Amino acid sequence: MNSSGKRLSNLIIRLLVSAIFIPIIFLFIMGGELWFFIPLLLVALIASMEAFSIANRAFNLPHHWKIKIRYTVVVISVYLLLVKIYTDIIPGSLISLFFMVYLIIEIVGSSPQDFLKRICSVIIPVIYVVWGFSYLILLRQLFGFSVFHPYSLGAYLVAMVFTVAWMSDSFGMLIGSFLGKHPLIPSISPHKTVEGSIGCILGAVTGAIAIKFIQIIFSPELTLPWIFILLAGIVCGFTSQFGDLIESAMKRDANLGESSEIVPGHGGILDKFDSVVFTAISIYYLFYFLVG
């Protein structure tokens, strides 16, 4: 199969997987607190494992029994931080003490060689995953977060994040596969093209408009200004691509094609959520400054 046919086949698989998972994700988004948070937490924990594997490989750290400790520290840190953001029941002092104990374990019985790399292989995945996924929690908690009022403005904003990010990705891949001729940033992602990048922006705007019409139909009492919708589509059409490019740069540095193979046609959780992270941050601040 030539490269064009392979990309088309991959696109079909991606669209089929998206058609199955997107309705399920929307049910979780529109559900009550735990219906949204628990699946998000599980996805974030898997993403943290993938991010640690990428960092560990990029830093070329030797296999050692402490790798399992670092792996565990990453997962527990992501869990504690996201639970704190969600409920604030976990004191910050506990998280600080936990990380202090890890640093002591890391230095005891070890040489200073690669010490900074070992620490960064833990810190970078934790910051990257918590930073991105926390904005999904913050968006969903806007203006009510209850099973009795599932169609809150926050729910539509989170739905917009996923719709914009994934429609941007799908449009970009579709247009890039058939019309792409000019490489975008070949040193990072050789298959991405300028034409595909334009497709990403079109897809993002289309996704934002689709959410607006869904909101008008099901929740006409809510307010999502058209200026916010259009700007969110355009801005996220750009930022979602940078989320994808940044993860591509991470994988290229680690000499990896995908973060894992957990999602057919998409790769790993990070491969699926890289654009979601930057889209969530963009929508949060656009809404904050334009709508309040």
C-alpha positions as CSV (number, residue, x, y, z in Angstrom):
1,M,0.0,0.0,0.0
2,N,1.4,3.4,-1.0
3,S,1.7,6.3,1.5
4,S,-1.5,8.0,0.3
5,G,-3.5,4.8,0.6
6,K,-2.1,4.1,4.0
7,R,-3.0,7.6,5.2
8,L,-6.6,7.2,3.8
9,S,-6.9,3.8,5.6
10,N,-5.7,5.4,8.8
11,L,-8.1,8.2,8.4
12,I,-11.0,5.8,8.0
13,I,-10.0,3.9,11.2
14,R,-9.7,7.2,13.1
15,L,-13.1,8.4,12.0
16,L,-14.7,5.0,13.0
17,V,-13.1,5.1,16.4
18,S,-14.2,8.7,16.9
19,A,-17.7,7.8,15.8
20,I,-17.8,5.2,18.6
21,F,-16.1,7.1,21.4
22,I,-17.4,10.7,20.9
23,P,-21.0,9.9,21.9
24,I,-19.7,8.0,25.0
25,I,-17.5,11.0,25.9
26,F,-20.4,13.4,25.5
27,L,-22.5,11.2,27.9
28,F,-19.7,11.5,30.5
29,I,-19.4,15.3,29.9
30,M,-23.2,15.8,30.4
31,G,-23.3,13.5,33.4
32,G,-22.9,14.5,37.1
33,E,-19.7,15.1,38.9
34,L,-18.2,11.6,39.3
35,W,-19.5,10.5,35.8
36,F,-17.1,13.2,34.4
37,F,-14.2,13.2,36.8
38,I,-13.5,9.5,37.3
39,P,-13.1,8.7,33.5
40,L,-11.1,11.9,33.1
41,L,-8.8,10.9,36.0
42,L,-8.3,7.4,34.5
43,V,-7.4,8.9,31.1
44,A,-5.0,11.4,32.8
45,L,-3.3,8.5,34.7
46,I,-2.8,6.6,31.5
47,A,-1.5,9.8,29.8
48,S,1.0,10.3,32.6
49,M,2.3,6.7,32.1
50,E,2.8,7.4,28.4
51,A,4.5,10.8,29.1
52,F,6.9,9.2,31.6
53,S,7.8,6.5,29.1
54,I,8.5,9.2,26.5
55,A,10.6,11.2,28.9
56,N,12.5,8.2,30.2
57,R,13.4,7.2,26.7
58,A,14.3,10.7,25.5
59,F,16.7,11.1,28.5
60,N,18.2,7.7,27.7
61,L,18.1,6.7,31.3
62,P,19.5,3.3,32.2
63,H,17.1,0.6,33.4
64,H,17.1,0.5,37.1
65,W,14.8,-0.6,39.9
66,K,14.2,3.1,40.7
67,I,12.4,3.5,37.4
68,K,9.4,1.7,38.9
69,I,9.5,4.2,41.8
70,R,9.6,7.2,39.4
71,Y,6.7,5.6,37.4
72,T,4.7,5.2,40.6
73,V,5.5,8.8,41.8
74,V,4.3,10.2,38.4
75,V,1.0,8.4,38.7
76,I,0.4,9.2,42.3
77,S,1.3,12.8,41.8
78,V,-1.1,13.2,38.9
79,Y,-3.8,11.6,41.0
80,L,-3.2,13.8,44.1
81,L,-3.0,17.0,42.1
82,L,-6.1,16.4,40.0
83,V,-8.1,15.3,43.0
84,K,-7.0,18.5,44.8
85,I,-8.1,20.7,41.9
86,Y,-11.4,18.9,41.7
87,T,-12.4,18.8,45.4
88,D,-9.6,20.6,47.4
89,I,-9.9,17.8,50.0
90,I,-6.2,16.9,49.7
91,P,-3.9,19.4,51.5
92,G,-1.1,20.9,49.5
93,S,1.2,20.0,52.3
94,L,0.6,16.3,51.7
95,I,1.6,16.6,48.1
96,S,4.7,18.6,49.1
97,L,5.7,16.0,51.6
98,F,5.1,13.2,49.2
99,F,7.4,14.8,46.6
100,M,10.1,15.5,49.3
101,V,10.1,11.8,50.2
102,Y,10.6,10.9,46.6
103,L,13.6,13.3,46.2
104,I,15.2,11.7,49.3
105,I,14.7,8.2,47.9
106,E,16.1,9.4,44.6
107,I,19.3,10.7,46.1
108,V,20.0,7.9,48.6
109,G,22.2,5.2,47.3
110,S,22.5,6.9,43.8
111,S,25.3,8.7,42.1
112,P,24.8,12.3,41.0
113,Q,25.1,11.2,37.4
114,D,21.9,11.9,35.4
115,F,20.3,13.2,38.6
116,L,18.6,16.2,36.9
117,K,17.4,13.9,34.1
118,R,15.9,11.5,36.6
119,I,14.1,14.3,38.3
120,C,12.9,15.8,35.1
121,S,11.6,12.5,33.9
122,V,9.1,12.7,36.8
123,I,8.4,16.5,36.9
124,I,7.8,17.0,33.2
125,P,5.1,14.3,32.7
126,V,3.3,15.5,35.9
127,I,3.3,19.2,34.9
128,Y,2.3,18.5,31.3
129,V,-0.6,16.2,32.2
130,V,-1.9,18.0,35.2
131,W,-1.6,21.4,33.5
132,G,-3.7,20.3,30.5
133,F,-6.3,18.1,32.2
134,S,-6.9,20.6,35.0
135,Y,-8.5,23.0,32.5
136,L,-11.1,20.4,31.5
137,I,-12.1,20.2,35.2
138,L,-12.1,24.0,35.6
139,L,-14.3,24.4,32.4
140,R,-16.7,21.7,33.5
141,Q,-17.2,23.3,36.9
142,L,-18.2,26.7,35.5
143,F,-21.8,27.7,36.3
144,G,-22.9,24.5,37.9
145,F,-21.8,20.9,37.9
146,S,-24.7,18.7,39.0
147,V,-26.5,15.6,37.7
148,F,-29.7,17.6,38.0
149,H,-28.5,20.3,35.7
150,P,-26.3,18.5,33.2
151,Y,-26.6,21.0,30.4
152,S,-24.7,23.7,32.1
153,L,-22.5,26.2,30.2
154,G,-19.5,24.4,31.5
155,A,-20.7,21.2,29.9
156,Y,-21.0,22.8,26.5
157,L,-17.6,24.4,26.8
158,V,-16.0,21.0,27.5
159,A,-18.0,19.5,24.7
160,M,-16.6,22.3,22.5
161,V,-13.0,21.5,23.5
162,F,-13.3,17.9,22.3
163,T,-15.4,18.7,19.2
164,V,-13.1,21.6,18.1
165,A,-9.9,19.6,18.8
166,W,-11.0,16.4,17.1
167,M,-12.7,18.0,14.1
168,S,-9.6,20.2,13.6
169,D,-7.5,17.0,13.6
170,S,-9.9,15.1,11.2
171,F,-10.2,18.0,8.7
172,G,-6.5,18.6,8.8
173,M,-5.8,15.0,8.1
174,L,-8.4,14.7,5.4
175,I,-7.4,17.9,3.5
176,G,-3.7,17.2,4.0
177,S,-4.0,13.7,2.6
178,F,-5.7,14.8,-0.6
179,L,-4.4,18.3,-1.2
180,G,-1.3,18.6,0.9
181,K,1.8,19.7,-1.1
182,H,3.7,22.1,1.1
183,P,5.4,20.8,4.3
184,L,4.6,22.7,7.4
185,I,7.4,21.9,9.8
186,P,9.1,18.8,8.3
187,S,11.8,18.6,11.0
188,I,9.1,17.8,13.6
189,S,6.3,16.3,11.7
190,P,7.1,15.4,8.0
191,H,3.6,14.5,7.0
192,K,1.9,17.8,8.2
193,T,1.3,20.3,5.4
194,V,0.3,23.9,5.1
195,E,-2.9,22.8,3.3
196,G,-3.6,20.4,6.2
197,S,-3.0,23.3,8.7
198,I,-5.7,25.4,6.9
199,G,-8.0,22.3,7.1
200,C,-7.4,22.2,10.9
201,I,-8.7,25.8,11.2
202,L,-11.7,25.1,9.1
203,G,-12.5,22.0,11.1
204,A,-12.1,23.9,14.4
205,V,-14.5,26.6,13.3
206,T,-17.0,24.0,12.0
207,G,-16.8,22.2,15.4
208,A,-17.4,25.4,17.4
209,I,-20.4,26.3,15.2
210,A,-21.8,22.8,15.6
211,I,-21.7,23.1,19.4
212,K,-23.4,26.6,19.2
213,F,-26.3,25.1,17.3
214,I,-26.6,22.2,19.7
215,Q,-26.7,24.7,22.6
216,I,-29.4,26.7,20.8
217,I,-31.5,23.6,20.3
218,F,-31.2,22.0,23.8
219,S,-30.4,25.0,26.1
220,P,-31.6,28.2,24.5
221,E,-31.6,29.9,27.9
222,L,-27.8,29.7,28.0
223,T,-25.5,32.3,26.4
224,L,-22.6,31.6,24.1
225,P,-21.9,34.7,22.1
226,W,-21.2,34.2,18.4
227,I,-18.1,36.3,18.6
228,F,-16.8,33.9,21.2
229,I,-17.7,30.9,19.0
230,L,-16.0,32.2,15.9
231,L,-12.9,33.4,17.8
232,A,-12.7,30.1,19.7
233,G,-12.8,28.2,16.4
234,I,-10.1,30.3,14.7
235,V,-7.8,30.5,17.8
236,C,-8.1,26.8,18.7
237,G,-7.6,25.9,15.0
238,F,-4.0,27.3,15.6
239,T,-3.4,26.2,19.1
240,S,-4.6,22.7,18.7
241,Q,-2.0,22.2,16.0
242,F,0.8,23.4,18.3
243,G,-0.4,20.9,20.9
244,D,0.0,18.2,18.3
245,L,3.4,19.5,17.2
246,I,4.8,19.8,20.7
247,E,3.9,16.1,21.4
248,S,5.4,15.2,18.0
249,A,8.6,16.9,19.0
250,M,8.6,15.0,22.3
251,K,8.2,11.7,20.5
252,R,10.8,12.5,17.8
253,D,13.3,13.3,20.6
254,A,12.5,9.9,22.1
255,N,12.6,8.3,18.6
256,L,9.0,7.1,18.9
257,G,6.2,7.0,16.4
258,E,3.3,6.9,18.8
259,S,3.0,7.3,22.6
260,S,1.4,3.9,22.7
261,E,-1.1,1.7,20.7
262,I,-4.0,1.9,23.1
263,V,-6.4,3.6,20.7
264,P,-6.7,2.0,17.2
265,G,-5.8,4.5,14.4
266,H,-4.8,7.2,16.9
267,G,-1.9,5.7,18.9
268,G,-1.9,6.5,22.6
269,I,-3.9,8.6,24.9
270,L,-1.4,11.5,24.5
271,D,-1.7,11.2,20.8
272,K,-5.5,11.7,21.1
273,F,-5.4,14.4,23.8
274,D,-2.3,16.5,22.7
275,S,-4.5,18.9,20.8
276,V,-7.3,18.8,23.5
277,V,-4.8,20.1,26.1
278,F,-4.1,23.3,24.2
279,T,-7.7,23.7,23.1
280,A,-9.0,23.5,26.7
281,I,-6.5,26.2,27.8
282,S,-7.4,28.4,24.9
283,I,-11.2,28.1,25.3
284,Y,-10.9,28.7,29.1
285,Y,-9.1,32.0,28.7
286,L,-11.1,33.1,25.7
287,F,-14.3,32.6,27.6
288,Y,-12.8,34.3,30.7
289,F,-11.9,37.5,28.8
290,L,-14.7,37.7,26.3
291,V,-17.7,36.4,28.3
292,G,-16.6,36.3,31.9
